[in-house]
Amino acid sequence: MDNAEKNSYVKKQITNALLTLLKEKELKDISVSEITTAAQVSRISFYRNYDNKETVIKEYMSLTLNEWNKNHPKVSEHTEDDILGDIFAYITEYKDFYLLLRDRGIFCFFKDIIMDALGPKAEYPNFGAYTAAFIANGIYGWIEEWFLRGMQESGEEMTKLLKSRNL
């Protein structure tokens, strides 16, 4: 194994260990020592790759989103419906992970993904930035409430419901 493969292996072990521990207890109650013991890696390996436990989860979210994007190629002219449909389809595919985050009170980490995708950008004029922030936060709130209510509707139904509100 070369260094890149070893590092990838260590990160996967840490991520799997943390996700397993999250099924048993709150994130705040999980120590880095518990994670490294379960992952069978050193604390040095943990801190070489991550700043904290939250970083592990956020990186896993990014990896799953990137993996989902690879398996679901984009059309060059993406409409708002397509983007919303993609968000709900992605969440549905990784439902167990996001339900775990909800159950542990850390679903708010998903907000970073929404803000990166739909939120304000530095190049936006003020009004455009405010509008993008309003829409991104509204969509996040919509998704969060969907999760809190147990995801009763399908991703397609959620896209239709959200679009019918003319946001």
DSSP file with accessible surface (Angstrom, degrees, kcal/mol):
  #  RESIDUE AA STRUCTURE BP1 BP2  ACC     N-H-->O    O-->H-N    N-H-->O    O-->H-N    TCO  KAPPA ALPHA  PHI   PSI    X-CA   Y-CA   Z-CA
    1    1 A M              0   0  143      0, 0.0     2,-0.1     0, 0.0     0, 0.0   0.000 360.0 360.0 360.0 130.6    0.0    0.0    0.0
    2    2 A D     >  -     0   0   92      1,-0.1     4,-2.5     4,-0.0     5,-0.2  -0.289 360.0 -93.9 -83.5 176.1    1.3    3.4   -0.9
    3    3 A N  H  > S+     0   0  131      1,-0.2     4,-2.7     2,-0.2     5,-0.2   0.873 124.4  52.6 -61.4 -39.4    0.8    6.5    1.4
    4    4 A A  H  > S+     0   0   71      2,-0.2     4,-2.4     1,-0.2    -1,-0.2   0.916 111.5  46.6 -63.6 -42.1   -2.3    7.6   -0.4
    5    5 A E  H  > S+     0   0  106      2,-0.2     4,-2.4     1,-0.2    -2,-0.2   0.904 113.0  49.5 -66.4 -41.0   -3.9    4.2    0.0
    6    6 A K  H  X S+     0   0  107     -4,-2.5     4,-2.6     2,-0.2    -2,-0.2   0.923 112.2  48.0 -62.8 -44.4   -2.9    4.0    3.6
    7    7 A N  H  X S+     0   0   60     -4,-2.7     4,-2.5     2,-0.2    -2,-0.2   0.911 111.4  49.9 -63.9 -42.1   -4.3    7.5    4.3
    8    8 A S  H  X S+     0   0   75     -4,-2.4     4,-2.3     2,-0.2    -1,-0.2   0.914 111.2  49.9 -61.7 -41.7   -7.6    6.6    2.5
    9    9 A Y  H  X S+     0   0  118     -4,-2.4     4,-2.5     2,-0.2    -2,-0.2   0.930 110.6  49.3 -62.1 -46.5   -7.8    3.4    4.5
   10   10 A V  H  X S+     0   0   23     -4,-2.6     4,-2.6     1,-0.2     5,-0.2   0.930 111.6  48.8 -60.3 -46.1   -7.3    5.3    7.8
   11   11 A K  H  X S+     0   0   50     -4,-2.5     4,-2.6     1,-0.2    -1,-0.2   0.905 111.3  49.7 -63.3 -39.2   -9.9    7.9    6.9
   12   12 A K  H  X S+     0   0  134     -4,-2.3     4,-2.8     2,-0.2     5,-0.2   0.914 111.1  49.5 -65.9 -41.8  -12.4    5.2    6.0
   13   13 A Q  H  X S+     0   0   48     -4,-2.5     4,-2.4     2,-0.2    -2,-0.2   0.918 112.4  47.5 -62.4 -44.3  -11.8    3.4    9.3
   14   14 A I  H  X S+     0   0    0     -4,-2.6     4,-2.6     2,-0.2     5,-0.2   0.933 113.5  47.7 -63.2 -46.3  -12.2    6.6   11.3
   15   15 A T  H  X S+     0   0    9     -4,-2.6     4,-2.7    -5,-0.2     5,-0.2   0.944 113.2  47.3 -61.4 -48.4  -15.4    7.4    9.4
   16   16 A N  H  X S+     0   0   70     -4,-2.8     4,-2.2     1,-0.2    -1,-0.2   0.902 112.3  50.5 -61.4 -40.4  -16.9    4.0    9.8
   17   17 A A  H  X S+     0   0    8     -4,-2.4     4,-2.7    -5,-0.2    -1,-0.2   0.937 111.8  46.9 -63.6 -45.3  -16.0    3.9   13.5
   18   18 A L  H  X S+     0   0    0     -4,-2.6     4,-2.5     1,-0.2    -2,-0.2   0.929 112.2  49.6 -64.0 -43.8  -17.6    7.3   14.2
   19   19 A L  H  X S+     0   0   24     -4,-2.7     4,-0.9     2,-0.2    -1,-0.2   0.896 112.1  48.9 -63.7 -37.4  -20.8    6.4   12.3
   20   20 A T  H >< S+     0   0   73     -4,-2.2     3,-0.8    -5,-0.2     4,-0.5   0.934 112.1  47.9 -65.8 -45.1  -21.0    3.1   14.2
   21   21 A L  H >X S+     0   0   18     -4,-2.7     4,-1.9     1,-0.2     3,-1.5   0.860 103.9  61.9 -64.7 -34.0  -20.5    4.9   17.5
   22   22 A L  H 3< S+     0   0    0     -4,-2.5    -1,-0.2     1,-0.3    -2,-0.2   0.778  94.3  62.8 -63.3 -25.6  -23.1    7.5   16.5
   23   23 A K  T << S+     0   0  143     -4,-0.9    -1,-0.3    -3,-0.8    -2,-0.2   0.746 112.5  36.7 -69.5 -19.9  -25.7    4.7   16.4
   24   24 A E  T <4 S+     0   0  132     -3,-1.5     2,-0.3    -4,-0.5    -2,-0.2   0.721 125.3   6.0-103.5 -29.7  -25.1    4.2   20.1
   25   25 A K  S  < S-     0   0   65     -4,-1.9    -1,-0.2     2,-0.0     5,-0.1  -0.965  80.2 -77.2-153.7 168.5  -24.6    7.7   21.5
   26   26 A E    >   -     0   0   65     -2,-0.3     3,-1.2     1,-0.1     4,-0.3  -0.304  41.6-117.6 -67.3 151.4  -24.6   11.4   20.9
   27   27 A L  G >  S+     0   0    8     77,-0.3     3,-1.8     1,-0.3    -1,-0.1   0.896 115.0  57.0 -57.4 -42.4  -21.6   13.0   19.1
   28   28 A K  G 3  S+     0   0  159      1,-0.3    -1,-0.3    25,-0.0    -2,-0.0   0.743 105.1  53.0 -63.0 -22.1  -20.7   15.1   22.2
   29   29 A D  G <  S+     0   0   83     -3,-1.2     2,-0.5     2,-0.1    -1,-0.3   0.403  91.0  89.8 -94.6   1.7  -20.4   11.9   24.2
   30   30 A I    <   -     0   0    2     -3,-1.8     2,-0.2    -4,-0.3    23,-0.1  -0.878  66.0-152.4-101.2 125.9  -18.0   10.2   21.7
   31   31 A S     >  -     0   0   49     -2,-0.5     4,-2.0     1,-0.1     5,-0.1  -0.598  25.2-119.9 -93.9 158.5  -14.3   10.9   22.4
   32   32 A V  H  > S+     0   0   15      1,-0.2     4,-3.0    -2,-0.2     5,-0.2   0.887 116.6  58.2 -61.1 -36.5  -11.6   10.9   19.8
   33   33 A S  H  > S+     0   0   54      1,-0.2     4,-2.4     2,-0.2    -1,-0.2   0.903 104.6  49.9 -60.6 -41.7  -10.0    8.0   21.8
   34   34 A E  H  > S+     0   0   57      2,-0.2     4,-2.5     1,-0.2    -1,-0.2   0.907 111.9  48.6 -62.0 -42.7  -13.2    5.9   21.4
   35   35 A I  H  X S+     0   0    0     -4,-2.0     4,-2.6     2,-0.2    -2,-0.2   0.948 113.3  45.3 -62.8 -48.7  -13.1    6.6   17.6
   36   36 A T  H  X>S+     0   0    9     -4,-3.0     5,-2.2     2,-0.2     4,-1.0   0.872 113.2  50.8 -67.4 -34.6   -9.5    5.7   17.2
   37   37 A T  H ><5S+     0   0  108     -4,-2.4     3,-0.5    -5,-0.2    -1,-0.2   0.947 113.8  44.1 -64.8 -48.2   -9.8    2.6   19.4
   38   38 A A  H 3<5S+     0   0   56     -4,-2.5    -2,-0.2     1,-0.2    -1,-0.2   0.865 117.6  45.8 -63.9 -34.9  -12.8    1.4   17.3
   39   39 A A  H 3<5S-     0   0    2     -4,-2.6    -1,-0.2    -5,-0.2    -2,-0.2   0.608 105.7-130.8 -81.9 -13.9  -11.0    2.3   14.1
   40   40 A Q  T <<5 +     0   0  164     -4,-1.0     2,-0.3    -3,-0.5    -3,-0.2   0.914  68.2 115.7  58.9  46.0   -7.8    0.7   15.2
   41   41 A V      < -     0   0   25     -5,-2.2    -1,-0.3    -6,-0.1    -2,-0.1  -0.888  68.0 -96.7-133.3 167.9   -5.7    3.7   14.3
   42   42 A S     >  -     0   0   56     -2,-0.3     4,-1.7     1,-0.1     5,-0.1  -0.431  25.5-118.3 -85.3 160.4   -3.7    6.1   16.4
   43   43 A R  H  > S+     0   0  112      1,-0.2     4,-2.7     2,-0.2     5,-0.2   0.858 117.4  60.0 -61.6 -34.9   -4.8    9.6   17.6
   44   44 A I  H  > S+     0   0  125      1,-0.2     4,-1.9     2,-0.2    -1,-0.2   0.917 103.0  50.7 -59.5 -42.2   -2.0   11.0   15.5
   45   45 A S  H  > S+     0   0   16      2,-0.2     4,-1.0     1,-0.2    -1,-0.2   0.891 109.7  51.3 -62.5 -39.1   -3.7    9.5   12.4
   46   46 A F  H >X S+     0   0    0     -4,-1.7     4,-2.5     1,-0.2     3,-0.9   0.975 114.0  41.6 -60.8 -53.8   -7.0   11.1   13.5
   47   47 A Y  H 3< S+     0   0  110     -4,-2.7    -1,-0.2     1,-0.3    -2,-0.2   0.700 107.0  62.1 -73.9 -16.8   -5.5   14.6   13.9
   48   48 A R  H 3< S+     0   0  160     -4,-1.9    -1,-0.3    -5,-0.2    -2,-0.2   0.805 119.2  28.0 -70.9 -28.4   -3.4   14.3   10.8
   49   49 A N  H << S+     0   0   27     -4,-1.0     2,-0.3    -3,-0.9    -2,-0.2   0.705 125.1  33.9-105.0 -26.1   -6.6   13.9    8.8
   50   50 A Y     <  -     0   0    3     -4,-2.5    -1,-0.2    -5,-0.2     3,-0.1  -0.981  51.2-150.7-138.1 147.9   -9.3   15.8   10.8
   51   51 A D  S    S-     0   0  133     -2,-0.3     2,-0.3     1,-0.2    -1,-0.1   0.818  83.9 -24.5 -79.4 -35.9   -9.5   18.8   13.1
   52   52 A N  S  > S-     0   0   64     -6,-0.1     4,-1.0     1,-0.1     3,-0.3  -0.937  75.7 -79.8-163.4-179.5  -12.4   17.4   15.1
   53   53 A K  H  > S+     0   0   34     -2,-0.3     4,-1.5     1,-0.2     3,-0.4   0.865 122.7  58.6 -64.6 -36.9  -15.3   14.9   15.0
   54   54 A E  H  > S+     0   0   66      1,-0.2     4,-2.7     2,-0.2    -1,-0.2   0.866  99.6  58.2 -61.8 -36.6  -17.5   17.3   13.1
   55   55 A T  H  > S+     0   0   39     -3,-0.3     4,-2.6     1,-0.2    -1,-0.2   0.865 101.3  56.1 -62.5 -35.5  -15.0   17.4   10.3
   56   56 A V  H  X S+     0   0    1     -4,-1.0     4,-2.2    -3,-0.4    -1,-0.2   0.945 111.0  43.4 -60.7 -47.2  -15.2   13.6    9.9
   57   57 A I  H  X S+     0   0    1     -4,-1.5     4,-2.5     2,-0.2    -2,-0.2   0.936 114.0  49.3 -66.6 -45.6  -19.0   13.9    9.4
   58   58 A K  H  X S+     0   0   80     -4,-2.7     4,-2.2     1,-0.2    -1,-0.2   0.900 111.5  49.4 -63.7 -38.3  -18.8   16.9    7.1
   59   59 A E  H  X S+     0   0   51     -4,-2.6     4,-2.7    -5,-0.2    -1,-0.2   0.912 109.7  51.7 -66.9 -39.8  -16.1   15.3    4.9
   60   60 A Y  H  X S+     0   0   58     -4,-2.2     4,-2.8    -5,-0.2     5,-0.2   0.918 108.3  52.1 -61.7 -40.3  -18.3   12.1    4.7
   61   61 A M  H  X S+     0   0    2     -4,-2.5     4,-2.4     1,-0.2    -2,-0.2   0.928 110.7  47.5 -60.7 -44.9  -21.2   14.2    3.6
   62   62 A S  H  X S+     0   0   60     -4,-2.2     4,-2.8     1,-0.2    -2,-0.2   0.905 111.6  50.7 -63.1 -42.0  -19.0   15.8    0.9
   63   63 A L  H  X S+     0   0   94     -4,-2.7     4,-2.6     2,-0.2    -2,-0.2   0.916 111.2  47.5 -62.8 -43.4  -17.8   12.4   -0.2
   64   64 A T  H  X S+     0   0    6     -4,-2.8     4,-2.6     2,-0.2    -2,-0.2   0.905 113.0  49.1 -66.1 -38.2  -21.3   11.0   -0.5
   65   65 A L  H  X S+     0   0   42     -4,-2.4     4,-2.8    -5,-0.2    -2,-0.2   0.931 112.3  47.5 -66.0 -43.3  -22.4   14.0   -2.4
   66   66 A N  H  X S+     0   0   88     -4,-2.8     4,-2.0     2,-0.2    -2,-0.2   0.908 113.1  49.0 -63.4 -41.1  -19.5   13.8   -4.8
   67   67 A E  H  X S+     0   0   82     -4,-2.6     4,-1.8     2,-0.2    -2,-0.2   0.920 111.6  49.2 -63.2 -42.9  -20.1   10.0   -5.3
   68   68 A W  H  X S+     0   0    6     -4,-2.6     4,-0.9     1,-0.2    -2,-0.2   0.930 109.8  51.6 -63.0 -43.7  -23.8   10.7   -5.9
   69   69 A N  H  < S+     0   0   57     -4,-2.8     3,-0.4     1,-0.2    -1,-0.2   0.869 107.5  53.1 -62.3 -36.7  -22.9   13.4   -8.5
   70   70 A K  H  < S+     0   0  152     -4,-2.0    -1,-0.2     1,-0.2    -2,-0.2   0.884 112.4  44.4 -64.3 -39.0  -20.6   11.0  -10.3
   71   71 A N  H  < S+     0   0   93     -4,-1.8    -1,-0.2     1,-0.2    -2,-0.2   0.542 116.8  47.3 -83.8  -8.3  -23.3    8.4  -10.6
   72   72 A H  S  < S-     0   0   68     -4,-0.9    -1,-0.2    -3,-0.4    -2,-0.0  -0.677  85.0-154.7-132.5  77.7  -25.9   10.9  -11.6
   73   73 A P        -     0   0  112      0, 0.0     2,-0.2     0, 0.0    -3,-0.1  -0.163  17.4-117.6 -57.9 147.1  -24.4   13.1  -14.4
   74   74 A K        -     0   0   94     -5,-0.1     2,-0.3     1,-0.0     4,-0.0  -0.546  14.3-125.1 -86.5 150.4  -25.7   16.6  -14.8
   75   75 A V        -     0   0   97     -2,-0.2     3,-0.2     1,-0.1    -1,-0.0  -0.695  27.4-119.8 -87.3 146.1  -27.4   17.9  -17.9
   76   76 A S  S    S+     0   0  121     -2,-0.3     2,-0.9     1,-0.2    -1,-0.1   0.854 106.9  49.8 -60.5 -36.9  -25.7   21.1  -19.2
   77   77 A E  S    S-     0   0  161     -3,-0.0     2,-0.4     2,-0.0    -1,-0.2  -0.759  79.4-173.5-105.7  89.9  -28.9   23.2  -18.8
   78   78 A H        -     0   0   59     -2,-0.9     2,-0.2    -3,-0.2    -2,-0.0  -0.677   7.4-154.7 -86.2 127.1  -30.0   22.5  -15.2
   79   79 A T     >  -     0   0   71     -2,-0.4     4,-2.1     1,-0.1     5,-0.2  -0.503  32.0-105.1 -91.9 168.5  -33.4   23.9  -14.2
   80   80 A E  H  > S+     0   0  121      1,-0.2     4,-2.7     2,-0.2     5,-0.3   0.885 123.3  55.9 -58.7 -39.6  -34.4   24.8  -10.6
   81   81 A D  H  > S+     0   0   83      1,-0.2     4,-2.8     2,-0.2    -1,-0.2   0.909 106.8  49.8 -59.6 -41.6  -36.7   21.7  -10.7
   82   82 A D  H  > S+     0   0   63      2,-0.2     4,-2.6     1,-0.2    -2,-0.2   0.921 111.5  48.0 -63.4 -43.8  -33.6   19.5  -11.6
   83   83 A I  H  X S+     0   0   58     -4,-2.1     4,-2.4     2,-0.2    -2,-0.2   0.944 114.7  44.8 -64.5 -46.6  -31.5   20.9   -8.8
   84   84 A L  H  X S+     0   0   11     -4,-2.7     4,-2.5     1,-0.2     5,-0.2   0.930 113.5  50.8 -63.4 -42.9  -34.3   20.5   -6.2
   85   85 A G  H  X S+     0   0   22     -4,-2.8     4,-2.7    -5,-0.3    -1,-0.2   0.905 109.7  51.4 -60.1 -40.4  -35.0   17.0   -7.5
   86   86 A D  H  X S+     0   0   40     -4,-2.6     4,-2.8     2,-0.2    -1,-0.2   0.909 108.7  50.7 -62.7 -43.0  -31.3   16.2   -7.2
   87   87 A I  H  X S+     0   0   22     -4,-2.4     4,-2.4     1,-0.2    -2,-0.2   0.954 114.3  42.9 -61.9 -47.9  -31.2   17.4   -3.6
   88   88 A F  H  X S+     0   0    1     -4,-2.5     4,-2.4     1,-0.2    -2,-0.2   0.886 114.3  51.0 -67.9 -36.1  -34.2   15.3   -2.6
   89   89 A A  H  X S+     0   0   38     -4,-2.7     4,-2.3    -5,-0.2    -1,-0.2   0.922 110.8  49.2 -66.0 -42.0  -32.9   12.2   -4.6
   90   90 A Y  H  X S+     0   0    4     -4,-2.8     4,-1.9     2,-0.2    -2,-0.2   0.946 112.2  47.4 -60.8 -48.8  -29.5   12.5   -3.0
   91   91 A I  H  < S+     0   0    0     -4,-2.4     7,-0.3     1,-0.2    -1,-0.2   0.915 111.4  51.4 -60.3 -42.5  -31.0   12.7    0.5
   92   92 A T  H >< S+     0   0   63     -4,-2.4     3,-1.4     1,-0.2    -1,-0.2   0.913 108.2  51.6 -62.4 -40.9  -33.3    9.8   -0.2
   93   93 A E  H 3< S+     0   0  101     -4,-2.3     3,-0.2     1,-0.3    -1,-0.2   0.869 119.1  36.1 -64.5 -35.6  -30.3    7.7   -1.4
   94   94 A Y  T 3X S+     0   0   41     -4,-1.9     4,-2.1     1,-0.2     3,-0.4  -0.061  80.9 132.7-106.7  33.5  -28.4    8.4    1.8
   95   95 A K  H <>  +     0   0   81     -3,-1.4     4,-3.0     1,-0.2     5,-0.3   0.865  66.1  54.3 -53.5 -47.6  -31.5    8.4    4.0
   96   96 A D  H  > S+     0   0  133     -3,-0.2     4,-2.0     1,-0.2    -1,-0.2   0.905 109.7  48.0 -59.5 -42.2  -30.1    6.2    6.8
   97   97 A F  H  > S+     0   0   16     -3,-0.4     4,-2.2     2,-0.2    -1,-0.2   0.946 114.7  44.7 -63.0 -47.7  -27.1    8.5    7.3
   98   98 A Y  H  X S+     0   0    0     -4,-2.1     4,-2.5    -7,-0.3    -2,-0.2   0.852 110.7  53.7 -70.7 -31.6  -29.2   11.6    7.4
   99   99 A L  H  X S+     0   0   31     -4,-3.0     4,-3.1    -5,-0.2    -1,-0.2   0.894 107.5  52.8 -66.0 -36.9  -31.8   10.0    9.7
  100  100 A L  H  X S+     0   0   21     -4,-2.0     4,-1.8    -5,-0.3    -2,-0.2   0.932 109.3  48.3 -62.1 -44.4  -28.9    9.1   12.0
  101  101 A L  H  <>S+     0   0    0     -4,-2.2     5,-2.9     2,-0.2     6,-0.6   0.920 112.7  49.0 -61.7 -42.2  -27.8   12.8   12.0
  102  102 A R  H ><5S+     0   0   67     -4,-2.5     3,-1.7     4,-0.2    -2,-0.2   0.948 109.9  50.8 -60.9 -47.6  -31.4   13.8   12.7
  103  103 A D  H 3<5S+     0   0   91     -4,-3.1    -1,-0.2     1,-0.3    -2,-0.2   0.805 112.6  47.0 -61.9 -29.5  -31.7   11.3   15.6
  104  104 A R  T 3<5S-     0   0   49     -4,-1.8   -77,-0.3    -5,-0.2    -1,-0.3   0.323 115.2-114.7 -95.4   5.9  -28.4   12.7   17.1
  105  105 A G  T < 5S+     0   0   61     -3,-1.7    -3,-0.2    -4,-0.2     3,-0.1   0.751  89.7 105.0  72.0  24.3  -29.5   16.3   16.7
  106  106 A I    > < +     0   0   20     -5,-2.9     3,-1.7    -6,-0.2    -4,-0.2   0.086  29.5 116.0-125.6  25.9  -26.8   17.2   14.1
  107  107 A F  G >   +     0   0    9     -6,-0.6     3,-2.6     1,-0.3     4,-0.3   0.776  60.9  82.9 -63.1 -21.5  -28.7   17.3   10.9
  108  108 A C  G >  S+     0   0   66      1,-0.3     3,-1.6     2,-0.2     4,-0.4   0.728  71.6  75.8 -58.1 -19.7  -27.7   21.0   10.9
  109  109 A F  G X> S+     0   0   25     -3,-1.7     3,-1.0     1,-0.3     4,-0.5   0.794  83.9  66.6 -60.7 -25.8  -24.4   19.9    9.3
  110  110 A F  H X> S+     0   0    1     -3,-2.6     4,-1.7     1,-0.2     3,-0.7   0.761  81.9  76.5 -66.7 -22.8  -26.4   19.5    6.1
  111  111 A K  H <> S+     0   0   75     -3,-1.6     4,-3.0    -4,-0.3    -1,-0.2   0.861  86.5  60.3 -58.5 -35.7  -27.0   23.2    5.9
  112  112 A D  H <> S+     0   0   73     -3,-1.0     4,-2.4    -4,-0.4    -1,-0.3   0.887 103.6  50.6 -59.6 -38.3  -23.4   23.7    4.7
  113  113 A I  H <X S+     0   0   20     -3,-0.7     4,-2.2    -4,-0.5    -1,-0.2   0.934 112.1  46.4 -65.1 -45.6  -24.2   21.6    1.7
  114  114 A I  H  X>S+     0   0    2     -4,-1.7     4,-3.3     1,-0.2     5,-0.7   0.928 113.2  49.1 -63.0 -43.8  -27.3   23.6    0.9
  115  115 A M  H  X5S+     0   0   44     -4,-3.0     4,-1.6     1,-0.2    -1,-0.2   0.899 111.2  49.6 -65.8 -38.8  -25.5   26.9    1.4
  116  116 A D  H  <5S+     0   0  126     -4,-2.4    -1,-0.2    -5,-0.2    -2,-0.2   0.903 119.0  38.7 -63.7 -40.4  -22.6   25.8   -0.9
  117  117 A A  H  <5S+     0   0   62     -4,-2.2    -2,-0.2    -5,-0.2    -1,-0.2   0.905 138.6   7.5 -77.8 -42.0  -25.0   24.7   -3.6
  118  118 A L  H  <5S+     0   0   36     -4,-3.3    18,-0.3    -5,-0.2    -3,-0.2   0.515 102.0 100.5-122.3 -10.1  -27.6   27.4   -3.5
  119  119 A G  S  <<S-     0   0    0     -4,-1.6    14,-0.2    -5,-0.7    11,-0.1  -0.008  81.0 -59.9 -78.1-177.9  -26.5   30.1   -1.1
  120  120 A P        -     0   0   53      0, 0.0     2,-0.3     0, 0.0    -1,-0.2  -0.258  46.9-151.2 -64.4 148.3  -24.9   33.5   -1.7
  121  121 A K    >   -     0   0   62      4,-0.1     3,-1.8    -3,-0.1    11,-0.1  -0.873  25.9-114.6-117.7 153.5  -21.6   33.8   -3.5
  122  122 A A  T 3  S+     0   0  106     -2,-0.3     7,-0.1     1,-0.3    -1,-0.1   0.840 114.6  56.5 -57.1 -33.4  -19.0   36.5   -3.1
  123  123 A E  T 3  S+     0   0  148      2,-0.0    -1,-0.3     6,-0.0     6,-0.0   0.580  84.8 104.3 -79.9  -7.3  -19.6   37.8   -6.7
  124  124 A Y  S <  S-     0   0   89     -3,-1.8     2,-0.0     1,-0.1     0, 0.0  -0.475  77.2-116.3 -71.8 142.8  -23.3   38.3   -6.2
  125  125 A P     >  -     0   0   96      0, 0.0     4,-2.6     0, 0.0     5,-0.2  -0.326  40.8 -95.2 -67.3 164.8  -24.5   41.9   -5.7
  126  126 A N  H  > S+     0   0  114      1,-0.2     4,-2.7     2,-0.2     5,-0.2   0.905 124.7  46.7 -51.2 -52.9  -26.1   42.6   -2.3
  127  127 A F  H  > S+     0   0  164      1,-0.2     4,-2.5     2,-0.2    -1,-0.2   0.916 113.2  50.1 -60.9 -40.2  -29.7   42.0   -3.3
  128  128 A G  H  > S+     0   0   25      1,-0.2     4,-2.6     2,-0.2    -1,-0.2   0.896 111.0  49.5 -63.4 -38.9  -28.7   38.7   -5.2
  129  129 A A  H  X S+     0   0   20     -4,-2.6     4,-2.5     2,-0.2    -2,-0.2   0.922 111.6  48.3 -66.6 -42.9  -26.8   37.5   -2.1
  130  130 A Y  H  X S+     0   0  147     -4,-2.7     4,-2.4    -5,-0.2    -2,-0.2   0.916 113.1  48.2 -63.6 -41.6  -29.8   38.3    0.2
  131  131 A T  H  X S+     0   0   50     -4,-2.5     4,-2.7    -5,-0.2     5,-0.2   0.929 111.8  48.6 -64.7 -45.3  -32.1   36.5   -2.2
  132  132 A A  H  X S+     0   0   12     -4,-2.6     4,-3.0     1,-0.2     5,-0.3   0.913 112.1  49.7 -62.3 -40.5  -29.9   33.4   -2.5
  133  133 A A  H  X S+     0   0   26     -4,-2.5     4,-2.6     2,-0.2     5,-0.3   0.921 111.1  49.7 -63.7 -42.7  -29.5   33.3    1.3
  134  134 A F  H  X S+     0   0  153     -4,-2.4     4,-2.1    -5,-0.2    -2,-0.2   0.943 115.1  42.9 -61.4 -47.5  -33.3   33.5    1.8
  135  135 A I  H  X S+     0   0   58     -4,-2.7     4,-2.8     2,-0.2     5,-0.2   0.943 115.0  48.6 -66.6 -46.7  -33.9   30.7   -0.8
  136  136 A A  H  X S+     0   0    0     -4,-3.0     4,-2.5   -18,-0.3    -2,-0.2   0.922 114.0  46.2 -62.2 -43.7  -31.1   28.4    0.5
  137  137 A N  H  X S+     0   0   58     -4,-2.6     4,-2.4    -5,-0.3    -1,-0.2   0.879 112.4  51.7 -67.2 -35.5  -32.2   28.8    4.1
  138  138 A G  H  X S+     0   0   37     -4,-2.1     4,-2.3    -5,-0.3    -2,-0.2   0.924 110.7  47.1 -65.2 -43.3  -35.8   28.2    3.1
  139  139 A I  H  X S+     0   0   11     -4,-2.8     4,-2.6     2,-0.2     5,-0.2   0.925 111.7  51.3 -65.4 -41.6  -35.0   25.1    1.3
  140  140 A Y  H  X S+     0   0   15     -4,-2.5     4,-3.1    -5,-0.2     5,-0.2   0.941 110.6  48.8 -59.6 -45.7  -32.9   23.9    4.2
  141  141 A G  H  X S+     0   0   29     -4,-2.4     4,-2.4     1,-0.2    -1,-0.2   0.897 110.3  51.7 -61.0 -39.0  -35.8   24.5    6.6
  142  142 A W  H  X S+     0   0   69     -4,-2.3     4,-2.0     2,-0.2    -1,-0.2   0.935 113.3  43.8 -62.0 -47.5  -38.1   22.6    4.2
  143  143 A I  H  X S+     0   0    0     -4,-2.6     4,-2.3     2,-0.2    -2,-0.2   0.909 112.1  53.0 -66.3 -42.9  -35.8   19.6    4.1
  144  144 A E  H  X S+     0   0   70     -4,-3.1     4,-2.6     1,-0.2    -2,-0.2   0.927 110.1  47.6 -60.2 -43.6  -35.2   19.7    7.9
  145  145 A E  H  X S+     0   0   84     -4,-2.4     4,-1.9     1,-0.2    -1,-0.2   0.892 108.0  56.0 -66.0 -36.8  -38.9   19.7    8.6
  146  146 A W  H  <>S+     0   0    7     -4,-2.0     5,-2.9     1,-0.2     6,-0.3   0.926 110.9  44.8 -58.8 -44.4  -39.4   16.8    6.1
  147  147 A F  H ><5S+     0   0    1     -4,-2.3     3,-2.0     3,-0.2    -2,-0.2   0.921 109.7  53.8 -66.0 -44.5  -36.8   14.9    8.1
  148  148 A L  H 3<5S+     0   0  102     -4,-2.6    -1,-0.2     1,-0.3    -2,-0.2   0.828 108.0  52.0 -61.0 -29.1  -38.4   15.8   11.5
  149  149 A R  T 3<5S-     0   0  156     -4,-1.9    -1,-0.3    -5,-0.2     3,-0.2   0.289 125.5-101.5 -91.6   9.3  -41.7   14.5   10.2
  150  150 A G  T < 5 -     0   0   39     -3,-2.0    -3,-0.2     1,-0.2    -2,-0.1   0.709  53.1 -83.3  84.8  18.6  -40.2   11.2    9.2
  151  151 A M      < +     0   0   15     -5,-2.9    -1,-0.2    -6,-0.2    -4,-0.1   0.908  67.2 167.2  52.4  50.8  -39.8   11.7    5.4
  152  152 A Q        +     0   0  146     -6,-0.3     2,-0.2    -3,-0.2    -1,-0.1   0.833  57.0  60.5 -66.7 -33.7  -43.4   10.7    4.7
  153  153 A E  S    S-     0   0   65     -7,-0.1     2,-0.0     1,-0.1     0, 0.0  -0.624  90.5-111.0 -93.4 156.2  -43.3   12.0    1.2
  154  154 A S     >  -     0   0   44     -2,-0.2     4,-2.4     1,-0.1     5,-0.2  -0.314  32.9-104.8 -74.5 167.2  -41.0   10.8   -1.6
  155  155 A G  H  > S+     0   0    5      1,-0.2     4,-2.2     2,-0.2     5,-0.2   0.888 123.4  52.4 -59.5 -38.5  -38.3   13.0   -2.9
  156  156 A E  H  > S+     0   0  126      1,-0.2     4,-2.2     2,-0.2    -1,-0.2   0.911 108.8  49.4 -65.4 -42.1  -40.3   13.6   -6.1
  157  157 A E  H  > S+     0   0   99      1,-0.2     4,-2.8     2,-0.2    -1,-0.2   0.907 110.1  51.5 -63.5 -40.1  -43.4   14.7   -4.0
  158  158 A M  H  X S+     0   0    9     -4,-2.4     4,-2.8     2,-0.2     5,-0.2   0.903 108.2  51.3 -64.5 -39.9  -41.2   17.1   -2.0
  159  159 A T  H  X S+     0   0   18     -4,-2.2     4,-2.6     2,-0.2     5,-0.2   0.942 112.4  46.3 -61.8 -45.5  -39.8   18.6   -5.1
  160  160 A K  H  X S+     0   0  155     -4,-2.2     4,-2.0     2,-0.2    -2,-0.2   0.915 113.3  49.2 -63.6 -43.8  -43.4   19.2   -6.5
  161  161 A L  H  X S+     0   0   74     -4,-2.8     4,-0.6     2,-0.2    -2,-0.2   0.930 113.2  46.7 -61.5 -45.1  -44.5   20.6   -3.1
  162  162 A L  H ><>S+     0   0    3     -4,-2.8     3,-1.1     1,-0.2     5,-0.6   0.930 113.0  48.2 -65.2 -43.5  -41.6   23.0   -2.9
  163  163 A K  H ><5S+     0   0   52     -4,-2.6     3,-1.7     1,-0.3    -1,-0.2   0.836 103.0  62.7 -67.1 -30.0  -42.0   24.2   -6.4
  164  164 A S  H 3<5S+     0   0   69     -4,-2.0    -1,-0.3     1,-0.3    -2,-0.2   0.706  93.8  63.7 -70.1 -14.1  -45.7   24.7   -6.0
  165  165 A R  T <<5S-     0   0  156     -3,-1.1    -1,-0.3    -4,-0.6    -2,-0.2   0.508 102.9-134.4 -84.8  -5.8  -44.9   27.3   -3.3
  166  166 A N  T < 5       0   0  144     -3,-1.7    -3,-0.1    -4,-0.2    -2,-0.1   0.903 360.0 360.0  53.3  48.2  -43.2   29.5   -6.0
  167  167 A L      <       0   0   92     -5,-0.6    -1,-0.2   -32,-0.0   -32,-0.0  -0.469 360.0 360.0 -76.7 360.0  -40.1   30.2   -3.9
